[in-house]
Amino acid sequence: MNNITLMIMAAGMGSRYGGLKQLDSVGPNGETIIDYSVYDAIEAGFNKAVFIIRKDFENDFKSKITAKYAGKIQVGYVFQNIHDLPDGYTCPDGREKPWGTGHAILSASDQISGPVCVINADDFYGRESFQELMKFYTSGNHGFSMVAYNLNQTLSSFGGVTRGICEVINGKLSSVTETSNIREIDNHIISEGNVKWGGEEPVSVNMWGFTPVLFNYLQEMFLHFLKEKGGEIDSEFLIPSAINNLIQDGRETVQVLRSDSLWFGVTYKEDKPYVVEEIQKLITSGIYPQKLFG
């Protein structure tokens, strides 16, 4: 059995979506996007799934999501808590928002002993993407990796999205820039500040491959983040920014993997009908069974 773990970040608040999209059904038998990711990971050979969630929806999450995985994959849980901070730091009054994806991953450090694939709970990445990461780590690689998609494949018709715009040189990630409010207007893709994009740019949608050395980096970087921005109620310690800093400092390299898999996500409630339709197409074509976990 491969010692490769799937880590699913599911503690986000879903403010733009208007609810806990992690628990929303998109499949014909109540399946969530998480279910399809776990199914694909199992098919690719992953042996453990760790879920980063909030304590307040633990019971709903376990009953609706992970109970069905019994006997199919090992499951672990981590609770991301805004008050889980290093000694000497306290959460500022009025803060409700989680500290971001970097903090979420750091909170799961005691659950990881080997390579780990980190994904968002509300994004569909496709089986080939999991297979590419599995192949990377079972081929003797020990570094970091990332699955990239084209920008024009990762937009929403209902509002702006945030993506990590990547520069790739000789198959390695040269930089990743967190870019907000990317949207398509009149067949033009623009972002904050009216910056225009061609659409073929490789982007990160938070499908990363890491080894446990990452946690040492994140511990150090989160302390620096708290010194700089810990007093702000909306600041976020984001994994793309942390990885970009490691690249620019020459401390790590990141292999960029490409996948032909379809990507889609549910940033907004209005995205859901499209996702349901695309899932049904994949079922009809035989990629998935009508019921994922019988």
Summary of the structure (lengths in Angstrom):
residues: 294
radius of gyration: 18.3
end to end distance: 22.8
largest distance: 55.0
contacts: 925
relative contact order: 0.20
helix: 34%
strand: 26%
